Amino acid sequence: MKKLHVVGMDQLNLELHPEDATLVFIESYAELRRRPYHKTRLAFLMTNYRHFAAECEESGRDVRYLKTQKPIHEALKELEPSQLTMVEPAERELLQSLDDLISSGALTLLPHSGWLTTAEDLRAVEKNFFWKMDSFYRHVRKRTGVLMDGDQPVGGKFSFDTENRKPWRGDPEPPGLPEFEPDEITQEVVDLINTQFADNFGELDERNIPQHRADAQRLWEWAKNECLPLFGPYEDAMSSNEKNLFHTRISAILNVHRLMPKRVVAEVEALEIPIQSKEGFIRQVLGWREFVFQIHRTTDGFRDLPIPYGQARQDAGYWEWAQKDAPNVVQDGATPSALKAHQPLPPAFWGQKSGLNCLDTVVRHVIEDAYSHHITRLMILGNLATLLSIEPREITDWFWIAYIDSWDWVVEPNVLGMATYGTGPLFTTKPYVAGANYISKMSDFCDHCAFTAGKDCPVTRLYWSFLSRNQDLLADNPRLRPVIYGLKKRKGADLSKDQAVFEWTTNTLQAGGLLKPEEMPEGKS
């Protein structure tokens, strides 16, 4: 009898799986309903899973495809578990649910060849349970030889990040996004989502979803030819009218291994494109992506931290806005809050207008596409959540629901750790916060807002209020000393107005209200 080998939803590449086993696909509606995931994320996962199963059959592999209402670990117990193997899941949540099967020997885990680094790479740069991405990235570059000329980095330095901060003002013209023609399999998935997942977050346009291996290849060719030559200089730019600019959109297919990271890095290294674009992109894949995965695995999803953090809220009331009746919703995750931020997530993140064009625009893009690029995630959504003192766990779970490329190992380090500084200095050197001047410099969001940057935009007041509230926690941070010094020179009237604007903004948004310039409060002199 052939061995049975289970294929995870993020393991959609034949390179990962043994040739001498029947491939078992389990489409578990219990898992798909664990959270009110964005309709586009669900459609992407389900159609790619079904297409990959069909591709495996076409290649001559034995396939069993099961649809079940049970969680995956329960469905596996009915499949002669003494013969089961599976590539080790990257997703902690799934891995933990398989504990009993693994410990009993019923399920044997195989190495995951989709990763370019190991836990040893992280240990090599650890300093007292703290890590820094630049150290990790340099170490991995040297070990692998990627973008290296002997023992020296190609181009003379390891990072060209300082050259990748140009705003985009309409020129050069970004490439149009590719569209994908839905086939019968995809249409069946879309119909299923529109009936059984109709109340989930977001909108669904199946033409935006790469469905099968050929679509993934077409997206990758588009990314290399149309995006990467100008990716570097405009990597940090943001725009109201251009959702994508020169970002590649491959994160979703990379995270399910439709594209293998090793191939992506090798092909980009070989491209004839400017070094700042080449290095900037490789840093995202070989550096940051690998770094956050290894940290997530090493810390057990931030449950194993030796550093004291503030106690998080336990009443995650934001689910009431997301889905009024969600008996299967899981609210299980690490809850570090180094800055003791405990405000609930306001309705603006679910599409209620806030009056801040930057926030409303990015949320609208996410509702439409289940996507926005990494700077809008960090410097609009994460920045505002941090300035508003939103509970890190709540905004992290929102990202998990909202984005097409989300998995626990993706959102927890990026949001719980980096964007909200929830894990403190564990692996990021400072909170990523900024006022209206940064947003105005790097985007056109302020041009279409009722507020004016440099005059009455509340984001700048929120920034100073954040520093004031957290100065005791941040005073020893060397990267924040200049702004803490600026805070100490700030006049009493300004400090009073900063706090008043923070309270007004928080109360208005929590109530689902609209911020208006004429209603902004004055502080006490």
NUTOR-573957 format. One record per residue: x, y, z of N, C-alpha, C in turn. Coordinates in steps of 0.05 Angstrom, whole numbers, plus 5000, padded with zeros to 4 digits. Example, Ala and Ser with C-alpha at 12.3 -4.5 7.8 and 13.67 -1.06 7.14 Angstrom:
BEGIN
526448865156524649105156526449345156;525749555142527349795143525850015157;
This chain:
BEGIN
501749765000500050005000501850255000;501150444983502750694982502350855008;504450985015504351165038502551405031;501351525051499651755047501252005057;501352205040502852445046500952685044;500752835066498853055068500053305057;498553455040499453705028498053935042;499654105054498554345067497754555046;496054745054495154945036497255145028;499555155043501755325035504155175025;503654925015505854755006505254664977;504754864960503654804933505854794912;507754614916509954584897510954294899;511054154876511853874876514653824887;516354034886519054004897519053934926;516954004940516753964969516053674977;514853524959513453274967514753024955;514752804970515952554961514452444936;515852294920514752184895513351914899;513851784922512951514926510551494944;508851704945506551704963504051814949;501751734958499351854950499052124964;498552334948498252604959495452644969;495152724994492552765006492053065010;489953164999489153445002486653445020;486653625040484453645058483453935058;481153975046479854245045478054255070;479054365091477554375117476054635121;473454615121471854865125472054955154;472654775172473154865200475555045201;477654985187479955155186479455415172;478055405149477455645134475555835148;474155735168472255905183473455985211;475955925215477055995242476956295247;477056445226476956745227475356835203;474157075205472657185182474557285160;476157105149478257185130477057325106;478657505095477957655071477057455049;474957525035473957345014476157284993;477757484987479857444967481957254977;482657265002484557075013483456795011;480956755019479756495017479756384989;478956554970478856474942481656404932;483656554939486356494930487256224941;486856174967487755924978486255684967;483655704965482055474956482455414927;482555614910482855564881485655464875;487755564889490455464885490755184895;489455124917489554854929488354654909;485954724899484554544880486154514854;487154734844488754724819491254564823;492554594846495054434850494454144851;492254064863491453784863491053684835;489753844818489253764790491953754775;493753934781496353924768497953674776;497753594801499053354810498053114796;495353104792494152874777495152874749;495253104736496153124709499053034705;500653064727503452984726503752684732;501552544736501752264741501752174770;501352364788501352294817498652194826;498652014846496151924859495252144878;492752214876491652434892489052344905;488752414930486152394944485352674954;483052774946482153044954479653014971;479953114996477753085015476653365022;474053385024472753625034471353555060;471853705081470753625107470053865124;468153835141467554035161469254025186;470853815188472553765211475153915209;476453975232479154085231481053875219;483253965208485153785194486053555212;486753615237487853405254485753185259;483253255260481153055263480752885238;480853025215480552885189482852685185;485252755194487552585190487352325205;485952325228485752085244484151875230;482651945209481051755194482551645170;485151715167486651645142488851455148;488351245163490451045170493051195178;492951335201495051515208497851385212;497951125214500550995217502251025192;501051115170502651135145502851425136;502251615153502051895144504752045147;505352195126507552395127506552665119;508052865126507353145118509853315120;510253495101512353685104511753865128;513753925144513354075168511954345162;509554385174508154635168509654885178;509655085161510755345170508855485190;506355425187504255545203504255425231;504955585252504955475279502255375287;500155505280497455435288496755145279;497455085254496954815244498754615258;501354685260503254505272502454425301;501454615316500654555344498254375344;496454395325494054225325494753935318;497153895307497953625300499653485321;499953615344501753525365501253225373;498653165377498052885386498852685365;498252745340498952555318502052525316;503452745319506352735317507552585340;506752655365507852525388507252225390;505052135378504351855378505751705356;507051845338508351715316506551665292;504051745294502151695272502751875248;503952105253504652295232507652365233;509052315211511952375210512252635194;513752825205514253075191516853055175;516753155151519153165133520253445132;522753475126523953755125522653915103;522454175108521154365090523454505074;523654435048525754535032525154815020;522954935028522255195018523655425032;525155375053526455585068529355605061;530455835061533255885053535155895077;534055905101535655925125534755715145;536255695167535555515189535655665215;534755535236534855655263537755715270;539655565259542455615265543355895255;542255975233542856245223541956455243;539656415255538756615275540456595300;541156355309542856335333545556465329;546556465304549156575298549256875303;546957015303546957305307545557385332;544757185349543357255373545157385394;544157585407545557715429543657745452;543957565472542257575496539257575489;538557395470535757365462534657605447;536457765436535657985418536857925390;535458015369536457975342536058235326;537758265306537358495288537558385259;535658475243535558375215538058425199;539258665203541658725186543858525192;544258455217546258255224545657985212;543057905214542157655203542657655172;541857865159541957895130544857875121;546658015134549558005127550657725130;549857605153550857325158549957135136;547357155128546256975107547457035080;547857285074549157355048551957225047;553457255068556157145069556156835067;554256715081554156415081553256305054;551356435041550256335016551756444991;553256664994554556784971552756944953;550256994961548457154945549257444945;549457564922550357834918552957894932;554757694931557457724942559557704920;561657854922564057834905566357754923;566757494925568657394945567557444973;569057584989568057645016566957925018;566458064995565458334995562658334981;560858504991558258524978558358664951;556758554932556658684906555658964909;557059154896556259434898557659584920;559159434937560659564958559359584985;556759514987555459525013553159325013;552359245037550359045040547559155035;547059405041544359515038544459785023;542559815005542160064990539560204999;538760145023536160245033536060555032;538160685037538160985038537661095010;538060934989537561024962534760954952;533160824969530560724961528260874975;528461134975526461294990525361524974;525061484948523961694931520961694932;519661934935516761944932516061924902;513561844897512661814869510562034864;511062194843509262424837507962394809;507562144801506162104775507962014753;510462014756512361934735514761804748;515761574738514861434714512261284719;510861214697508261084699508660794708;507160714729507360434738505960244719;506759994719505459794701502659724711;500859664693498159574701498359294712;496559234731496558974743495558764723;496758524723495758314706493058214716;491358124698488858004705488957704696;487357544711487357254706484557164700;484157014679481556924670480656694688;478456714702477556494719476656254703;477456014711476455774697474255644714;473555404707471255274720471855224749;474355144756475055094784474755344800;475855564790475755814804472955914807;471355894786468555984788467055824809;467555574811466255414832467055514860;469555584863470455694889469155964895;469056134875467756394878464856364886;463456184873460556134880460356034908;462155864917462155764944462555984964;464456164959464956384978462656574979;461456634956459256824955456756714969;456656454973454256344987454956275016;457156125020457756025047459456215064;460856405051462556595065461756885058;459156925053458257185043458657405063;458657345089458957555110461857615117;463757475104466557525111467457805101;469657885111470858145106471558175076;471358415065472558475040470858415016;471858484992470658444967472258224951;471058124930472357914915472057964885;474357994872474458014843476357794834;475257574823476957344817478957394796;478657614780480657674760483357764772;483357834797485857924810487457684821;486357444820487557214834489057034815;491657004818493056794803492156524813;491356344795489856104803491555844801;493255824782494655574777497555634771;499055424765501955454761502655654739;501155644717501655824694501156114702;499056164718498556434728500856534746;501856364763504056434780506556514764;507056354743509256414725508856674711;506456734701505956984687506257224706;505357194731505657404750508557464756;510157244758513057274763514457414740;513757334716515057464692514357764691;511757824697510958104698512558254720;512858134743514358254765517258314757;518558124744521358164737521658374715;519858364696520258544673519058824677;516858844691515459094693515859244719;516459094740516559224767519359264777;520959044776523559044790525559264781;525659334756527559544748527259804764;524859874772524360114787523360064816;523459814824522459754851524059904872;526659904871528360014892527760304898;528160484879527860774885525060844896;522960704887520260774896519060574915;520760424928519860214947518260334969;518860574979517460695002515360884994;514860924968512861124960510061014963;508161204967505361134970503661324953;501261224944499661384927496661314931;494961524929492061474931491061324907;492161384883490961284858492361034848;494860984857496360754848496860574871;495260354872495560174895498260034896;499359974873501559794872504259924867;504360134850506760254841508560044828;510959984840512759794828513259554845;511359494862511559254879510659004863;511758774869511558544852508958384856;507758404879505258254885505757944887;508257864891508657574891508557454919;508157624940508357524967506357294972;503957304961501957094966502856834953;503756844928504556594915507256484926;508856674937511356584950510756444976;508856544991508256435017506856165016;505556104993504455834989506355654972;508655764965510755624951509955544922;508155694910507755674882510455754868;511655954879514456024871516255944894;518455824888520355744909522255974914;522756054939524456284945527256254934;528356014933531055974922531156064893;529055984878528956064849528656364847;526956484863526456774862529056934866;530456864887532957004893534956964871;535256724861537256674840536556824814;534056834807533256974782533557274784;532957384808533357674812536257744812;537857574825540757624825541957634797;540757484779541757464751540657684733;538757844743537558044726539458274721;539158404697540658644692538958884699;538858944725537359164736539159324755;538459564763540059724781540459574808;542859604819543559464844541659534867;540659784868538959854891536259704889;535359654864532859494862533459194867;535559094856536358814860536758754890;538458914903538958864931536558914948;535059124942532659184958530658964958;530258834934528358614933529458364946;531958294941533158064954533158084984;533558334994533458375023530758305035;528558355019525958285029525457985031;526657835012526257545011528257395028;530857435021532957285035533457395063;532857655067533257785093530757775110;528957965105526758005124524857765125;524057645102522157425103523257185119;525757115114526956895129527356965158;528057215163528557305191526157285208;523857385198521457375215520457085219;520756925198519956645202521656505223;524256545223525956415243525456515271;524856775273524256885300521556775310;519556755292516956655300517256365310;518756205296519155925304520755905329;522856065332524556045356523156125381;521356325379519956425403517256295407;516556085392513955965393511756165389;512056325368509956525362509856735384;512156815396512357015416511056935443;510656675446509656585472512056535491;514356495480516756435497518556675496;517956875513519557115514520557155542;523157205546524157245573523957535583;522757705566522657995572519958065584;519758215605517058285616515658485598;513158435594511458615577508958685592;507658895583505058975595502958765590;501158735609498958545606496958645585;496258465567494358545545491458515554;489658645540486858615545485958335538;483958235551482857975546480257985531;478858205531476258225518476558355490;477158185471477658275444474958355431;473958585438471358665429471158735400;473358765386473258835358471858625341;471758385351470358175335467458235331;466258395349463458465347462958625321;464958785313464658935289465258765265;467158585267467958415245465858215237;464658095257462757875252461157835278;458557895276456857885301456557605312;456457405294456057135303458256955291;460356915307462656765296463456555317;461956335319462556145340465155995336;466155995311468655855306471156025307;470756285313473056475313474956395335;477456395328479556325348480956585356;481156625382482556855393484856755410;486656615397488856485411491456595400;492956745415495456845406496956985428;499557025424501157165443500157455445;500357575468499257845472501258035485;503758045476505558245487504758525480;505158705498504458995492506559155508;508959175497511159305510510559595518;508859735502508160005508505460035522;504459805532501959805547499659935532;499459865507497359965490494959775491;492559875498490359695502487659805491;487859995472485360095460484259885440;481659845438480659665418480859775390;480759605370481059685342478459835334;478660085324476260235317475060145291;472460215286471060135262472360235236;474060435237475360535213476960315199;477960115213479459905201477659705187;475059725191473159545177471659695155;472559945149471360085127469760335134;469260385160467860625168469760865163;468761075150470461305144471461435170;473961505170475261635193475561935190;475762025165476462305160479462345155;481062135160483962145153484262005126;484862155105484962035079486961815076;489261835090491261625088490161365098;488861365121487761125133485461015116;483661195108481261115092482060995065;484061115053484961015026486160745028;487960695048489260435050487260225058;485560285076483460085084481760025060;481060225044479360165020480859985001;483460024997485059854980485059564991;485259535017485359275029482659135025;480459285029477759165025477459074997;478459224977478159154949479958924940;482458914950484458734940485558534960;485058564985486458415006489458455004;490158704996493058754992493559054995;495759125006497059385002500059335007;501759494996504659424998505759485026;508259405031509259395058509559665072;509959875057510160135070507460245079;505360205064502760285073501960115098;502759865098502259695122503659805146;506159875143507759955165507260245173;507360435154507460715160504660855159;502660715150499860825153498360655174;497860405168496260235186497660185213;500160095211501560035236502260295252;503060495237503660755250501260865265;498960885251496660995264495660825287;495760555284494960385306496760425330;499260465326501060515348500560785361;500260995344499761265355497061275370;495161105362492561105376492460905399;494760785405494960605428493160365426;492860265401491160025397492659775406;491159595418492159345428493659195405;496259135408497658995387496458745377;495258585395494058335387491658385368;490158595373487758645357488558735328;490458915325491158995298492658765284;494158605299495458365287493358175276;491258115291489157935281487658055258;487358315257486158445234487858395209;490458435211492158375188491858085179;491657905198491357625193488857565176;486757705183484257685169484357815142;485558045140485158235118486958185093;489258065096491258055074491357785061;491757785035491857545019494257375026;496457505034498957365040499457295069;497357315085497657295114497757005124;499656955142499856705158500756795185;500656625205501456705232504356795233;506156645219508956715219509556975204;507657065187507857315173506957555190;504457535200503257775213504257815241;504857595255505557645283508257785286;510357705272512857865274512558135262;511258155239511158415225509358615239;507258525251505358715263505558715294;505358485306505658465335508358565344;510358495328513158565335513958835324;514058865297515259105285513359345285;511059315272509259545267508159675292;507759515313506559615338508659635361;511059525356513059515377512059355401;510159165396509059015418511058845433;513058755419515158585432517558755440;517259015440519459185449521859155430;524359165442526759165426527658885419;525958685420526658405414528158385388;527058505366528358485340528058735324;527058955335526959205321527959425339;529359615328530759805346529160035357;526760085345525160305355522260275345;520360415357517660415345517760565318;516260455299516060575272513660765272;514161005282512061205283512961455269;511061605259511661855245509162035245;509662295242507562485240506662535211;505162745207504062805181506162885161;508362995170510463085151511562845135;511962615148512962385133510862295113;508362275121506262185103506062365079;506162635084506062825062508462805043;510762745055513162725038513162485020;512162255030512262005016509761925001;507762105001505162034988503762284979;501462234965499662454959497062434976;497162274997494762245013493762515024;495662685033494862935045493563125025;494163094999493063264979489963234977;488963014986486062954983484662935010;485863055030484763025057483563295067;481563275085480363515096482363655114;484363505125486363625142488863705125;490463885135492863975121495363905137;497163765124499663695137501163955144;502463955168503864195176502164415188;499464365188497664565199495764445219;493864285210491864185229491563885229;493263745215492963445214493363335242;491463175252491763065279494062865281;495062755259497062545261499562655274;500262905269502663015282502263055312;499863135320499263155349499362875361;498262675347498362405357501162305361;502962385343505762305345507062425371;506662685376507762795400506462695425;503862635424502562525447503562245453;504162095432505261825435507961835450;509662015440512262045453512062135482;510162315487509762415515508862185533;506862025524505861815540507861595545;509761555526511561335528514461415533;514961665541517761755543519361605564;518061525585519561375606520461095595;518860975577519460715566521560735543;521660975531523261005507525761185511;525961305534528061505538530861395534;531361135539534061025536534560925508;532660945490533060845463534861045448;537260965439539061155426537961275401;536261125386535161225361532961435365;531961455390529861645395530761885412;533261895418534262115435533762385423;534162425397533562695386530662775388;528762595384525962675386525062695415;526262535433525562575461526662845471;528962925460529963185467528163405456;527063365432525163555421522663565437;521763335448519363325465519863495490;522163475502522763625527522663925522;523164015498523164295492520364395484;518464205481515764275472514264425494;512864635487511564805506509164675519;508464765542506164655557503564665542;503064885527500564905512500464695490;502764645477502864445456502364165468;503664115490503263855503500363805510;499064015520496263995528494563945503;495064085481493464035457494063765445;496563675447497263405437495463195451;495263215478493663025493490663055486;489763305484486963345477486263235450;488063265431487463155404487562855404;489362735420489462445422486762345434;485862465455483362375467480962415448;480862645434478762705415478762505392;481162455381481362265359480561985367;481661905390480961635399477961595404;476761785419473961765425472161775400;472961955381471361975357471461725340;473861615337474161375320472961125334;473261105360472060875374469060875372;467861115370464961135367464061115338;465961075319465261055291464761325278;465761535290465261805280467261895260;466762125249468462245228469962485239;472662475236474262695246473962935227;473463175238473063415223474963635233;476163785216478063995225476764195244;474264265238472964475255472364375283;472464115287471864005314474263935330;476663985319479063925334479264095359;479863985382479864135407482364295410;482264495427484564655435485464555462;488064565467489064485493488864715513;489564655537489564855558492364985560;492365245562494965375564496065355592;
